[in-house]
Amino acid sequence: MRELKRTADINVYTKSNDRYFAWTAYILFFLPVIFSKSALCTCHMRNAMKLHLMDLVGAGMLAIGILFRNTGSSILLIFIALALLGGVILIASLITKMYLIFYSIQGQSVSLPLR
């Protein structure tokens, strides 16, 4: 069966089949639920959903900043800052996804501080 060992903020699951499906959440967040309904897959699905929402916000900010950069000079800096902030959010989300994929392949569950 599955044993849950509590170590700090990381839950370690010993059932090995779930970890093969958990990392797919970071590609499409609903994929692990199709294959397995374990706690590990559900946790990574929730984390991936939060990160996909961050991606949408970052991409929206980047698109707005790039599309409207040819406006008047008084608000040009606002759109440049918006594009830069959107790019930073996308890069941070990508780094976080790589970090969480690493832990999901190991069969560990890490909760994000986002609510």
Phi and psi in radians as a Rosetta constraint file:
Dihedral C 1 N 2 CA 2 C 2 CIRCULARHARMONIC -1.778 0.35
Dihedral N 2 CA 2 C 2 N 3 CIRCULARHARMONIC 2.239 0.35
Dihedral C 2 N 3 CA 3 C 3 CIRCULARHARMONIC -1.913 0.35
Dihedral N 3 CA 3 C 3 N 4 CIRCULARHARMONIC 2.509 0.35
Dihedral C 3 N 4 CA 4 C 4 CIRCULARHARMONIC -1.979 0.35
Dihedral N 4 CA 4 C 4 N 5 CIRCULARHARMONIC 2.075 0.35
Dihedral C 4 N 5 CA 5 C 5 CIRCULARHARMONIC -1.921 0.35
Dihedral N 5 CA 5 C 5 N 6 CIRCULARHARMONIC 2.207 0.35
Dihedral C 5 N 6 CA 6 C 6 CIRCULARHARMONIC -1.643 0.35
Dihedral N 6 CA 6 C 6 N 7 CIRCULARHARMONIC 2.021 0.35
Dihedral C 6 N 7 CA 7 C 7 CIRCULARHARMONIC -2.250 0.35
Dihedral N 7 CA 7 C 7 N 8 CIRCULARHARMONIC 1.847 0.35
Dihedral C 7 N 8 CA 8 C 8 CIRCULARHARMONIC 0.965 0.35
Dihedral N 8 CA 8 C 8 N 9 CIRCULARHARMONIC -1.985 0.35
Dihedral C 8 N 9 CA 9 C 9 CIRCULARHARMONIC -1.868 0.35
Dihedral N 9 CA 9 C 9 N 10 CIRCULARHARMONIC 0.166 0.35
Dihedral C 9 N 10 CA 10 C 10 CIRCULARHARMONIC -2.041 0.35
Dihedral N 10 CA 10 C 10 N 11 CIRCULARHARMONIC 2.213 0.35
Dihedral C 10 N 11 CA 11 C 11 CIRCULARHARMONIC -1.691 0.35
Dihedral N 11 CA 11 C 11 N 12 CIRCULARHARMONIC 2.310 0.35
Dihedral C 11 N 12 CA 12 C 12 CIRCULARHARMONIC -1.907 0.35
Dihedral N 12 CA 12 C 12 N 13 CIRCULARHARMONIC 2.165 0.35
Dihedral C 12 N 13 CA 13 C 13 CIRCULARHARMONIC -1.840 0.35
Dihedral N 13 CA 13 C 13 N 14 CIRCULARHARMONIC 2.390 0.35
Dihedral C 13 N 14 CA 14 C 14 CIRCULARHARMONIC -1.659 0.35
Dihedral N 14 CA 14 C 14 N 15 CIRCULARHARMONIC -0.152 0.35
Dihedral C 14 N 15 CA 15 C 15 CIRCULARHARMONIC -1.326 0.35
Dihedral N 15 CA 15 C 15 N 16 CIRCULARHARMONIC 2.079 0.35
Dihedral C 15 N 16 CA 16 C 16 CIRCULARHARMONIC -1.423 0.35
Dihedral N 16 CA 16 C 16 N 17 CIRCULARHARMONIC -0.457 0.35
Dihedral C 16 N 17 CA 17 C 17 CIRCULARHARMONIC -1.166 0.35
Dihedral N 17 CA 17 C 17 N 18 CIRCULARHARMONIC -0.576 0.35
Dihedral C 17 N 18 CA 18 C 18 CIRCULARHARMONIC -1.144 0.35
Dihedral N 18 CA 18 C 18 N 19 CIRCULARHARMONIC -0.582 0.35
Dihedral C 18 N 19 CA 19 C 19 CIRCULARHARMONIC -1.215 0.35
Dihedral N 19 CA 19 C 19 N 20 CIRCULARHARMONIC -0.387 0.35
Dihedral C 19 N 20 CA 20 C 20 CIRCULARHARMONIC -1.282 0.35
Dihedral N 20 CA 20 C 20 N 21 CIRCULARHARMONIC -0.386 0.35
Dihedral C 20 N 21 CA 21 C 21 CIRCULARHARMONIC -1.764 0.35
Dihedral N 21 CA 21 C 21 N 22 CIRCULARHARMONIC -0.384 0.35
Dihedral C 21 N 22 CA 22 C 22 CIRCULARHARMONIC -1.136 0.35
Dihedral N 22 CA 22 C 22 N 23 CIRCULARHARMONIC -0.646 0.35
Dihedral C 22 N 23 CA 23 C 23 CIRCULARHARMONIC -1.207 0.35
Dihedral N 23 CA 23 C 23 N 24 CIRCULARHARMONIC -0.348 0.35
Dihedral C 23 N 24 CA 24 C 24 CIRCULARHARMONIC -1.186 0.35
Dihedral N 24 CA 24 C 24 N 25 CIRCULARHARMONIC -0.250 0.35
Dihedral C 24 N 25 CA 25 C 25 CIRCULARHARMONIC -1.082 0.35
Dihedral N 25 CA 25 C 25 N 26 CIRCULARHARMONIC -0.513 0.35
Dihedral C 25 N 26 CA 26 C 26 CIRCULARHARMONIC -1.401 0.35
Dihedral N 26 CA 26 C 26 N 27 CIRCULARHARMONIC -0.119 0.35
Dihedral C 26 N 27 CA 27 C 27 CIRCULARHARMONIC -1.592 0.35
Dihedral N 27 CA 27 C 27 N 28 CIRCULARHARMONIC -1.037 0.35
Dihedral C 27 N 28 CA 28 C 28 CIRCULARHARMONIC -2.327 0.35
Dihedral N 28 CA 28 C 28 N 29 CIRCULARHARMONIC 2.128 0.35
Dihedral C 28 N 29 CA 29 C 29 CIRCULARHARMONIC -1.120 0.35
Dihedral N 29 CA 29 C 29 N 30 CIRCULARHARMONIC -0.331 0.35
Dihedral C 29 N 30 CA 30 C 30 CIRCULARHARMONIC -1.648 0.35
Dihedral N 30 CA 30 C 30 N 31 CIRCULARHARMONIC -0.070 0.35
Dihedral C 30 N 31 CA 31 C 31 CIRCULARHARMONIC -1.082 0.35
Dihedral N 31 CA 31 C 31 N 32 CIRCULARHARMONIC -0.750 0.35
Dihedral C 31 N 32 CA 32 C 32 CIRCULARHARMONIC -1.114 0.35
Dihedral N 32 CA 32 C 32 N 33 CIRCULARHARMONIC -0.516 0.35
Dihedral C 32 N 33 CA 33 C 33 CIRCULARHARMONIC -1.215 0.35
Dihedral N 33 CA 33 C 33 N 34 CIRCULARHARMONIC -0.507 0.35
Dihedral C 33 N 34 CA 34 C 34 CIRCULARHARMONIC -1.163 0.35
Dihedral N 34 CA 34 C 34 N 35 CIRCULARHARMONIC -0.711 0.35
Dihedral C 34 N 35 CA 35 C 35 CIRCULARHARMONIC -1.507 0.35
Dihedral N 35 CA 35 C 35 N 36 CIRCULARHARMONIC -0.715 0.35
Dihedral C 35 N 36 CA 36 C 36 CIRCULARHARMONIC -2.621 0.35
Dihedral N 36 CA 36 C 36 N 37 CIRCULARHARMONIC 2.443 0.35
Dihedral C 36 N 37 CA 37 C 37 CIRCULARHARMONIC -1.887 0.35
Dihedral N 37 CA 37 C 37 N 38 CIRCULARHARMONIC 0.661 0.35
Dihedral C 37 N 38 CA 38 C 38 CIRCULARHARMONIC -1.408 0.35
Dihedral N 38 CA 38 C 38 N 39 CIRCULARHARMONIC 2.937 0.35
Dihedral C 38 N 39 CA 39 C 39 CIRCULARHARMONIC -1.156 0.35
Dihedral N 39 CA 39 C 39 N 40 CIRCULARHARMONIC -0.598 0.35
Dihedral C 39 N 40 CA 40 C 40 CIRCULARHARMONIC -1.122 0.35
Dihedral N 40 CA 40 C 40 N 41 CIRCULARHARMONIC -0.822 0.35
Dihedral C 40 N 41 CA 41 C 41 CIRCULARHARMONIC -1.148 0.35
Dihedral N 41 CA 41 C 41 N 42 CIRCULARHARMONIC -0.674 0.35
Dihedral C 41 N 42 CA 42 C 42 CIRCULARHARMONIC -1.143 0.35
Dihedral N 42 CA 42 C 42 N 43 CIRCULARHARMONIC -0.721 0.35
Dihedral C 42 N 43 CA 43 C 43 CIRCULARHARMONIC -1.103 0.35
Dihedral N 43 CA 43 C 43 N 44 CIRCULARHARMONIC -0.779 0.35
Dihedral C 43 N 44 CA 44 C 44 CIRCULARHARMONIC -1.242 0.35
Dihedral N 44 CA 44 C 44 N 45 CIRCULARHARMONIC -0.491 0.35
Dihedral C 44 N 45 CA 45 C 45 CIRCULARHARMONIC -1.143 0.35
Dihedral N 45 CA 45 C 45 N 46 CIRCULARHARMONIC -0.748 0.35
Dihedral C 45 N 46 CA 46 C 46 CIRCULARHARMONIC -1.135 0.35
Dihedral N 46 CA 46 C 46 N 47 CIRCULARHARMONIC -0.750 0.35
Dihedral C 46 N 47 CA 47 C 47 CIRCULARHARMONIC -1.092 0.35
Dihedral N 47 CA 47 C 47 N 48 CIRCULARHARMONIC -0.726 0.35
Dihedral C 47 N 48 CA 48 C 48 CIRCULARHARMONIC -1.159 0.35
Dihedral N 48 CA 48 C 48 N 49 CIRCULARHARMONIC -0.634 0.35
Dihedral C 48 N 49 CA 49 C 49 CIRCULARHARMONIC -1.101 0.35
Dihedral N 49 CA 49 C 49 N 50 CIRCULARHARMONIC -0.729 0.35
Dihedral C 49 N 50 CA 50 C 50 CIRCULARHARMONIC -1.099 0.35
Dihedral N 50 CA 50 C 50 N 51 CIRCULARHARMONIC -0.737 0.35
Dihedral C 50 N 51 CA 51 C 51 CIRCULARHARMONIC -1.221 0.35
Dihedral N 51 CA 51 C 51 N 52 CIRCULARHARMONIC -0.617 0.35
Dihedral C 51 N 52 CA 52 C 52 CIRCULARHARMONIC -1.152 0.35
Dihedral N 52 CA 52 C 52 N 53 CIRCULARHARMONIC -0.612 0.35
Dihedral C 52 N 53 CA 53 C 53 CIRCULARHARMONIC -1.167 0.35
Dihedral N 53 CA 53 C 53 N 54 CIRCULARHARMONIC -0.680 0.35
Dihedral C 53 N 54 CA 54 C 54 CIRCULARHARMONIC -1.092 0.35
Dihedral N 54 CA 54 C 54 N 55 CIRCULARHARMONIC -0.673 0.35
Dihedral C 54 N 55 CA 55 C 55 CIRCULARHARMONIC -1.080 0.35
Dihedral N 55 CA 55 C 55 N 56 CIRCULARHARMONIC -0.747 0.35
Dihedral C 55 N 56 CA 56 C 56 CIRCULARHARMONIC -1.104 0.35
Dihedral N 56 CA 56 C 56 N 57 CIRCULARHARMONIC -0.743 0.35
Dihedral C 56 N 57 CA 57 C 57 CIRCULARHARMONIC -1.121 0.35
Dihedral N 57 CA 57 C 57 N 58 CIRCULARHARMONIC -0.807 0.35
Dihedral C 57 N 58 CA 58 C 58 CIRCULARHARMONIC -1.097 0.35
Dihedral N 58 CA 58 C 58 N 59 CIRCULARHARMONIC -0.742 0.35
Dihedral C 58 N 59 CA 59 C 59 CIRCULARHARMONIC -1.163 0.35
Dihedral N 59 CA 59 C 59 N 60 CIRCULARHARMONIC -0.658 0.35
Dihedral C 59 N 60 CA 60 C 60 CIRCULARHARMONIC -1.118 0.35
Dihedral N 60 CA 60 C 60 N 61 CIRCULARHARMONIC -0.759 0.35
Dihedral C 60 N 61 CA 61 C 61 CIRCULARHARMONIC -1.127 0.35
Dihedral N 61 CA 61 C 61 N 62 CIRCULARHARMONIC -0.721 0.35
Dihedral C 61 N 62 CA 62 C 62 CIRCULARHARMONIC -1.125 0.35
Dihedral N 62 CA 62 C 62 N 63 CIRCULARHARMONIC -0.744 0.35
Dihedral C 62 N 63 CA 63 C 63 CIRCULARHARMONIC -1.145 0.35
Dihedral N 63 CA 63 C 63 N 64 CIRCULARHARMONIC -0.771 0.35
Dihedral C 63 N 64 CA 64 C 64 CIRCULARHARMONIC -1.096 0.35
Dihedral N 64 CA 64 C 64 N 65 CIRCULARHARMONIC -0.757 0.35
Dihedral C 64 N 65 CA 65 C 65 CIRCULARHARMONIC -1.107 0.35
Dihedral N 65 CA 65 C 65 N 66 CIRCULARHARMONIC -0.644 0.35
Dihedral C 65 N 66 CA 66 C 66 CIRCULARHARMONIC -1.369 0.35
Dihedral N 66 CA 66 C 66 N 67 CIRCULARHARMONIC -0.706 0.35
Dihedral C 66 N 67 CA 67 C 67 CIRCULARHARMONIC -1.184 0.35
Dihedral N 67 CA 67 C 67 N 68 CIRCULARHARMONIC -0.601 0.35
Dihedral C 67 N 68 CA 68 C 68 CIRCULARHARMONIC -1.854 0.35
Dihedral N 68 CA 68 C 68 N 69 CIRCULARHARMONIC 0.398 0.35
Dihedral C 68 N 69 CA 69 C 69 CIRCULARHARMONIC -1.332 0.35
Dihedral N 69 CA 69 C 69 N 70 CIRCULARHARMONIC -0.231 0.35
Dihedral C 69 N 70 CA 70 C 70 CIRCULARHARMONIC -1.635 0.35
Dihedral N 70 CA 70 C 70 N 71 CIRCULARHARMONIC 0.385 0.35
Dihedral C 70 N 71 CA 71 C 71 CIRCULARHARMONIC -1.480 0.35
Dihedral N 71 CA 71 C 71 N 72 CIRCULARHARMONIC -2.965 0.35
Dihedral C 71 N 72 CA 72 C 72 CIRCULARHARMONIC -1.054 0.35
Dihedral N 72 CA 72 C 72 N 73 CIRCULARHARMONIC 2.728 0.35
Dihedral C 72 N 73 CA 73 C 73 CIRCULARHARMONIC -1.204 0.35
Dihedral N 73 CA 73 C 73 N 74 CIRCULARHARMONIC -0.345 0.35
Dihedral C 73 N 74 CA 74 C 74 CIRCULARHARMONIC -1.234 0.35
Dihedral N 74 CA 74 C 74 N 75 CIRCULARHARMONIC -0.555 0.35
Dihedral C 74 N 75 CA 75 C 75 CIRCULARHARMONIC -1.980 0.35
Dihedral N 75 CA 75 C 75 N 76 CIRCULARHARMONIC 0.199 0.35
Dihedral C 75 N 76 CA 76 C 76 CIRCULARHARMONIC -1.082 0.35
Dihedral N 76 CA 76 C 76 N 77 CIRCULARHARMONIC -0.722 0.35
Dihedral C 76 N 77 CA 77 C 77 CIRCULARHARMONIC -1.121 0.35
Dihedral N 77 CA 77 C 77 N 78 CIRCULARHARMONIC -0.563 0.35
Dihedral C 77 N 78 CA 78 C 78 CIRCULARHARMONIC -1.132 0.35
Dihedral N 78 CA 78 C 78 N 79 CIRCULARHARMONIC -0.754 0.35
Dihedral C 78 N 79 CA 79 C 79 CIRCULARHARMONIC -1.257 0.35
Dihedral N 79 CA 79 C 79 N 80 CIRCULARHARMONIC -0.577 0.35
Dihedral C 79 N 80 CA 80 C 80 CIRCULARHARMONIC -1.154 0.35
Dihedral N 80 CA 80 C 80 N 81 CIRCULARHARMONIC -0.768 0.35
Dihedral C 80 N 81 CA 81 C 81 CIRCULARHARMONIC -1.108 0.35
Dihedral N 81 CA 81 C 81 N 82 CIRCULARHARMONIC -0.667 0.35
Dihedral C 81 N 82 CA 82 C 82 CIRCULARHARMONIC -1.106 0.35
Dihedral N 82 CA 82 C 82 N 83 CIRCULARHARMONIC -0.736 0.35
Dihedral C 82 N 83 CA 83 C 83 CIRCULARHARMONIC -1.153 0.35
Dihedral N 83 CA 83 C 83 N 84 CIRCULARHARMONIC -0.728 0.35
Dihedral C 83 N 84 CA 84 C 84 CIRCULARHARMONIC -1.145 0.35
Dihedral N 84 CA 84 C 84 N 85 CIRCULARHARMONIC -0.745 0.35
Dihedral C 84 N 85 CA 85 C 85 CIRCULARHARMONIC -1.136 0.35
Dihedral N 85 CA 85 C 85 N 86 CIRCULARHARMONIC -0.680 0.35
Dihedral C 85 N 86 CA 86 C 86 CIRCULARHARMONIC -1.089 0.35
Dihedral N 86 CA 86 C 86 N 87 CIRCULARHARMONIC -0.715 0.35
Dihedral C 86 N 87 CA 87 C 87 CIRCULARHARMONIC -1.128 0.35
Dihedral N 87 CA 87 C 87 N 88 CIRCULARHARMONIC -0.705 0.35
Dihedral C 87 N 88 CA 88 C 88 CIRCULARHARMONIC -1.126 0.35
Dihedral N 88 CA 88 C 88 N 89 CIRCULARHARMONIC -0.708 0.35
Dihedral C 88 N 89 CA 89 C 89 CIRCULARHARMONIC -1.111 0.35
Dihedral N 89 CA 89 C 89 N 90 CIRCULARHARMONIC -0.740 0.35
Dihedral C 89 N 90 CA 90 C 90 CIRCULARHARMONIC -1.117 0.35
Dihedral N 90 CA 90 C 90 N 91 CIRCULARHARMONIC -0.733 0.35
Dihedral C 90 N 91 CA 91 C 91 CIRCULARHARMONIC -1.178 0.35
Dihedral N 91 CA 91 C 91 N 92 CIRCULARHARMONIC -0.720 0.35
Dihedral C 91 N 92 CA 92 C 92 CIRCULARHARMONIC -1.111 0.35
Dihedral N 92 CA 92 C 92 N 93 CIRCULARHARMONIC -0.669 0.35
Dihedral C 92 N 93 CA 93 C 93 CIRCULARHARMONIC -1.155 0.35
Dihedral N 93 CA 93 C 93 N 94 CIRCULARHARMONIC -0.694 0.35
Dihedral C 93 N 94 CA 94 C 94 CIRCULARHARMONIC -1.124 0.35
Dihedral N 94 CA 94 C 94 N 95 CIRCULARHARMONIC -0.762 0.35
Dihedral C 94 N 95 CA 95 C 95 CIRCULARHARMONIC -1.115 0.35
Dihedral N 95 CA 95 C 95 N 96 CIRCULARHARMONIC -0.713 0.35
Dihedral C 95 N 96 CA 96 C 96 CIRCULARHARMONIC -1.150 0.35
Dihedral N 96 CA 96 C 96 N 97 CIRCULARHARMONIC -0.666 0.35
Dihedral C 96 N 97 CA 97 C 97 CIRCULARHARMONIC -1.107 0.35
Dihedral N 97 CA 97 C 97 N 98 CIRCULARHARMONIC -0.741 0.35
Dihedral C 97 N 98 CA 98 C 98 CIRCULARHARMONIC -1.098 0.35
Dihedral N 98 CA 98 C 98 N 99 CIRCULARHARMONIC -0.716 0.35
Dihedral C 98 N 99 CA 99 C 99 CIRCULARHARMONIC -1.070 0.35
Dihedral N 99 CA 99 C 99 N 100 CIRCULARHARMONIC -0.795 0.35
Dihedral C 99 N 100 CA 100 C 100 CIRCULARHARMONIC -1.295 0.35
Dihedral N 100 CA 100 C 100 N 101 CIRCULARHARMONIC -0.548 0.35
Dihedral C 100 N 101 CA 101 C 101 CIRCULARHARMONIC -1.110 0.35
Dihedral N 101 CA 101 C 101 N 102 CIRCULARHARMONIC -0.711 0.35
Dihedral C 101 N 102 CA 102 C 102 CIRCULARHARMONIC -1.017 0.35
Dihedral N 102 CA 102 C 102 N 103 CIRCULARHARMONIC -0.803 0.35
Dihedral C 102 N 103 CA 103 C 103 CIRCULARHARMONIC -1.252 0.35
Dihedral N 103 CA 103 C 103 N 104 CIRCULARHARMONIC -0.589 0.35
Dihedral C 103 N 104 CA 104 C 104 CIRCULARHARMONIC -1.226 0.35
Dihedral N 104 CA 104 C 104 N 105 CIRCULARHARMONIC -0.595 0.35
Dihedral C 104 N 105 CA 105 C 105 CIRCULARHARMONIC -1.178 0.35
Dihedral N 105 CA 105 C 105 N 106 CIRCULARHARMONIC -0.536 0.35
Dihedral C 105 N 106 CA 106 C 106 CIRCULARHARMONIC -1.365 0.35
Dihedral N 106 CA 106 C 106 N 107 CIRCULARHARMONIC -0.146 0.35
Dihedral C 106 N 107 CA 107 C 107 CIRCULARHARMONIC 1.499 0.35
Dihedral N 107 CA 107 C 107 N 108 CIRCULARHARMONIC 0.379 0.35
Dihedral C 107 N 108 CA 108 C 108 CIRCULARHARMONIC -1.879 0.35
Dihedral N 108 CA 108 C 108 N 109 CIRCULARHARMONIC 2.647 0.35
Dihedral C 108 N 109 CA 109 C 109 CIRCULARHARMONIC -2.050 0.35
Dihedral N 109 CA 109 C 109 N 110 CIRCULARHARMONIC 2.134 0.35
Dihedral C 109 N 110 CA 110 C 110 CIRCULARHARMONIC -2.065 0.35
Dihedral N 110 CA 110 C 110 N 111 CIRCULARHARMONIC 2.277 0.35
Dihedral C 110 N 111 CA 111 C 111 CIRCULARHARMONIC -1.650 0.35
Dihedral N 111 CA 111 C 111 N 112 CIRCULARHARMONIC 2.365 0.35
Dihedral C 111 N 112 CA 112 C 112 CIRCULARHARMONIC -1.389 0.35
Dihedral N 112 CA 112 C 112 N 113 CIRCULARHARMONIC 2.607 0.35
Dihedral C 112 N 113 CA 113 C 113 CIRCULARHARMONIC -1.289 0.35
Dihedral N 113 CA 113 C 113 N 114 CIRCULARHARMONIC -0.102 0.35
Dihedral C 113 N 114 CA 114 C 114 CIRCULARHARMONIC -1.271 0.35
Dihedral N 114 CA 114 C 114 N 115 CIRCULARHARMONIC 2.464 0.35
